[in-house]
Amino acid sequence: MREFDFKHLRDAYGEVLLEMGEKYPDIVVLDADLSGSTRTARFGARFPERFFNMGVSEQDMMSTAAGLALAGKRPVVSTFSIFATGRAWEQIRQSIAYAKANVKIVATHGGVTVGEDGATHQMLEDFALMRVLPNMRVFCPADYYETKAVVRRVIESEGPAYVRLSRAKFPVIFNEDHQFEIGKAQVLRKGKDLTAIGVGITVYSLLLAAEELQKEGISVEVINSPSIKPLDGETIEASARKTGRVFTAEEHSVIGGLGSAVAEYLAQHYPVKMRIHGIKDIFGRSGQAMELLAYFRLDPRGVKEEILDFLERG
Amino acid sequence: MVSDKEILRLRKIALKLRKHIVRMTGLAKSGHPGGSLSAADIVAVLFFHKMRLDPKNPRWAGRDIFILSKGHATPVLYAALAEAGFFPVEELRDFRKLSSHLQGHPDRLMTPGVEMSTGSLGQGLSVANGVALAFKLDRSPRRVYVLIGDGEMQEGQIWEAAMTASHYALDNLTAIVDYNGLQIDGPVNEIKRVEPVADKWRAFGWEVREIDGHNIRQIIQALDWAEGVKGKPAVIIAKTIKGKGVSFMEGKVKFHGVPPSHQEMEEALKELEKREKELENEGI
């Protein structure tokens, strides 16, 4: 197996935030007592006047951010994804999405790779909770470099948005030149037997699984879909038309996430057999990040076996 | 010192707003008349005396900001906006209708002059803090006013926001509590006690003034006082009467979320018109 560098997505976020802060004086950053973890502390140190630590008050933080946006600022809000999208969901719905306030929510600690803190902190429902809101866009980058591209692009775009990042270091699969467009997926590997669509760390898992499956004569097309909403239905449909089979993998509940978004699209445009792979309507548990990824069969070996099972059972 | 003439002018405007409130909720056969009537004097002073606004240019960059945190009191807000000229008064009669921009709760994207979409209680004070923080960053002299309900103080977010405002020393923000004492299920201090209200706000780092929320002069003086408070946010606790101005609606829980019937509407309008005539005579 290939060797990968592992880097923090949140480090990329902290770095881009500084860069954007220099470029755009209207950017203000809010955090709820997790600025060290989310890496917004670096922005706070550089631009203390434009950084607001709201304490452990996520609901207040979301509505305050909406107020800053109404008055012409460009707020970027961070906390863990469970508290952002769970605790403060209704504030996001009313004050940000319904009011169309120009607030960017960049939340860390999504998925089971939160690790040892366990189920209470492993957010597995955030894509669903954010995707269902009108005016809200949902993104999740796959590695350090894609995080930079996504955060830059999202901060420069107008309107509410949610970006999910992780706690754990993720394998580096892209480089500094990596491009991201809102509403665009990327075919990372061409194939003809099956389309495998990933988001976040499962993109890495699918790329490695595809290499292994190739050795067994199975040709997998791997698509990275960091833009969950708006979804790149065209790219996905084109691939489905070619392979006739779609597999999705995500560090999220099988209900309401990327797999659901793909299924909703394909069911109405070009129905094919699908398998939605993710966390199967259960909560997470404590353990080491990569151990948990394997436990939930989202590591390269896990997704490979799932794909084989899908091909076998049809 | 505010002249008697100005006070009389504002009392007349408040009466006009009350007539609109009764008519709007009566015609819509829905809406929240009680908490709109209780806030009519406060809103009249804000929109027709205190705030810097330009109804012909609703997004004027120098305007003060009003946020109706108790978002169900749309009738009083829409009445004030229409009377101020943000949109034609005739549009009020379509309140809550499918064809109208006048939503049951305020929608900043649909109605000129509405600064923030509210209606889910507890969020407006946080939003007002955000606006006030932005004004501070911009070294702007603009002010933010936010109207909170008394039942709304049962929302935890109000107290998160109360902490935020004092922590960030938001002295460009004035909060007003419409303390009419009644919420939809009954008396506020029976449903879940909010007292001691003034002590709570003081404990959270606010300057507090308690007034009669139907006394125009006291409202004006309190708003001026709040503007003079430095280094802290200020809250005006305005003791009011739910349904104020219509005798059979006053102090009645029922009229929190129930509109007057057609007959009640006619009666209420008659009473308010009579009061208007009395005011005319006071002016002579």
Interface residues (C-beta under 8 A of the other chain):
Chain A: V28 E49 R50 F52 M54 G55 S57 Q59 D60 M61 M62 S63 T64 A65 A66 G67 L68 A69 L70 A71 G72 K73 P75 E90 Q91 Q94 S95 Y98 A99 K100
Chain B: I65 D107 R108 L109 E115 M116 S117 T118 G119 S120 G122 Q123 G124 S126 V127 A128 N129 G130 V131 A132 L133 A134 F135 L137 D138 G156 Q157 E160 A161 M163 T164 H167 Y168
